[in-house]
Amino acid sequence: ASSQDVPTKLVAKAVPLPMTVRGHWFLSPRTEYSVAVQTAVKQSDGEYLVSGWSETVEFCTGDYAKEHLAQLQEKAELIAGRM
């Protein structure tokens, strides 16, 4: 199976409630992603009760925004100027 066929699981460290795990992932433009999540609740005996995986959400990111293209052009021109 190619890597495209395998859903990517973003795994966050299990923490005791009521803390919330927040993740920031830098996504590439024009790319398909699959995401599934799992929760873990710490019990009184110190063990974690881990849920099953959620439904897999599939989505595709859009193109670069105009301001991002402008930033890329600026960087390219700076590099070209130094060469």
C-alpha positions in Angstrom: 0.0 0.0 0.0 1.3 3.5 -0.8 1.5 6.1 2.0 -1.5 7.8 0.4 -3.7 4.8 1.3 -2.9 4.9 5.1 -4.9 7.3 7.2 -2.6 9.4 9.4 -3.3 9.3 13.1 -2.3 12.5 15.0 -1.5 11.2 18.5 -1.4 13.6 21.5 0.0 12.6 24.9 -2.7 11.4 27.3 -3.3 14.0 30.1 -5.6 13.9 33.1 -8.9 15.7 32.6 -10.0 18.5 32.7 -6.9 19.6 30.6 -7.4 19.7 26.9 -4.8 18.6 24.4 -4.3 21.2 21.7 -2.2 20.6 18.7 -1.0 22.8 15.9 -0.1 21.1 12.7 1.3 23.0 9.7 -0.6 21.7 6.7 0.6 21.9 3.1 -1.6 23.5 0.5 -3.4 21.3 -2.0 -2.9 18.2 0.1 -5.4 15.5 1.2 -5.4 14.6 4.9 -7.1 12.0 7.0 -7.4 12.6 10.8 -8.7 10.4 13.6 -8.6 11.1 17.3 -8.6 9.1 20.5 -9.2 10.3 24.1 -7.6 9.0 27.3 -9.0 9.6 30.9 -6.7 8.9 33.9 -8.5 6.8 36.4 -8.0 6.7 40.2 -5.7 3.7 40.0 -3.4 5.7 37.7 -4.3 3.7 34.6 -5.7 5.4 31.5 -9.1 4.5 30.0 -8.5 4.9 26.3 -11.3 5.4 23.8 -11.5 3.8 20.4 -10.5 5.9 17.4 -13.1 8.5 16.2 -14.4 8.4 12.7 -11.7 9.4 10.3 -12.2 12.9 8.9 -10.9 13.4 5.4 -10.3 16.9 4.0 -8.2 18.6 1.3 -6.5 21.9 1.9 -6.9 24.8 -0.6 -4.3 26.7 -2.6 -1.9 29.3 -1.1 -3.6 32.6 -0.2 -2.4 35.7 -2.1 -0.5 37.0 0.9 1.4 33.7 1.2 2.3 33.8 -2.5 3.5 37.4 -2.0 5.7 36.2 0.9 7.2 33.4 -1.1 7.9 35.8 -4.0 9.6 38.2 -1.6 11.8 35.4 -0.2 12.7 34.3 -3.7 13.7 37.8 -4.8 15.9 38.2 -1.6 17.7 34.9 -2.4 18.0 35.8 -6.1 19.5 39.2 -5.1 22.2 37.5 -3.0 23.2 35.0 -5.8 
